[in-house]
Structures are given as structure tokens and as C-alpha cells.
């Protein structure tokens, strides 16, 4: 099976090209925030730092997953290297899944390093860790679930559209998914054709609302274990469906 070699090559290329710049900017943001709010009370400063740190991890990861995800397939086609790859005993679905695993591995590595920097800043601020700090790990896990789904969607869009349109589709999907719970509420109160359209859109876009628990953990509130299980199953299922759709489209694409 060629999935793992493709994943490893994708991971190695992405780490070499992009992760260090991301980490430098993130480190400056975290250190700057810890110093900037030095005159505020410790509790408020902690809440601000957690909100800023976790939001930064999420935003950096989403931007990378979109811009790198939509370019993975396009670059291979543009450089004509796709012919060389597919000339080997590599199935097209293996190519898609390998690229996905490589990029998601890069994003996970990136998020782990940024999380270490974040916890270092938190330790510098509080001088010790407490039990509520463990809840932050759940928020980071949910961010990884977001990145997993967003990477799969970016690759799906890239299999049938140009990089520009793929990026527009991806950012629009992320924006709508962030307010998916509101969309469900609007669909419930609407009527007629509008209700049908909003209902379909609400179920098609990823539900990022339930994955955002940053404010909750910043105030030291634990996340319900049932929500963790539900979100895990939902994210894995959504990602699998998106990747299967991407593989099906890529399988029938003509590169001649």
C-alpha cells in the first residue's frame, strides 16, 4: 500500500517549508500577550491568555489546512508530477488518503509544538499548573478535530476546482460552520423553500460550533465527556465521507 510513503513525503515537505515560520509568529504572539497584560489581575490575564492562545492555534491551523490542502493536488497536476506518481502502482484513492494523512500529521505536529509554547507561557504567568488547566487539553483536541475536517474539505474542493475557488469554498465553509448552531436554529424557525435550503446547508457544513469550547475552558469549566465522544464520532465520520467523495472525484478525473 502506498498511503504511508505518500503521507511521509507530504509531511516532510510541509514541515520543511512552513512550520517554523508559523511557530515564530505564534511564539511572538504568546509572549507579547503575556507581557502586554501584565498589569491586569491574574485571573483576568489567565482568561485572556487562554482565549488568545487557543484561538491562535485554531486560526493558524485552519489557514494552513486550507492553503496547503488545496495546493497538494493542484501542485502535483501543475508540475506534471502526478503522471509520475500514478505511473507507479499507486491507486488514486491512496494518493488522496496519503496526502491527507501527511498534511494532518503536519498540522498535529504544528499544534503540539504551539501547545507546548502556550503552556510554557501559561506556566510563566501562573507559576504553577492546576486541575482546570487539564480542561485546555480538551479544547486543543477539539481544534485538531476541526483541522482534520477542514483538511479533508480543502482536499475535496481541490479535486474539482481551481485553487482560488477552492480557497473561497473552504473559507466560506469554515465561516458558515462556525455559526452552524445558529443556522440550525434559523432553519427550525423558517418556512417553505427557505427552511429546506437552510436545513440542507446546516447539515452539509461541518458543525464547528460544538467544537469551540475555548471560552468554557478559559473559565475553568470541564467539558462534558458525552460531548467529547459525540464530537469524536462526528468528526471522524464527516472526514471519512469528505475523503471518500474526494477520492471518487479524483478517480474519475481526466488528466490528459
SULVEN-V926754 format. One record per pair of residues at least 6 apart in sequence whose C-alpha atoms are under 6 Angstrom apart, sorted by the first residue. I is the first residue (numbers start at 0). J is the second residue. If there is no record, write none. Layout:
# SULVEN-V926754
i->{I I}
j->{J J}
This chain:
# SULVEN-V926754
i->{1 2 2 5 6 6 6 6 7 9 10 10 10 46 49 57 64 65 68 68 68 69 69 69 75 91 92 131 134 134 135 138 138 141 148 151 151 151 153 155 156 157 158 176 176 176 176 177 177 179 182 183 186 186 186}
j->{89 93 97 97 97 98 100 101 101 101 101 102 105 217 217 142 150 153 150 153 154 153 154 157 81 250 246 219 216 221 216 212 213 210 238 238 241 242 169 245 165 165 249 204 205 206 207 207 208 206 201 201 194 197 198}
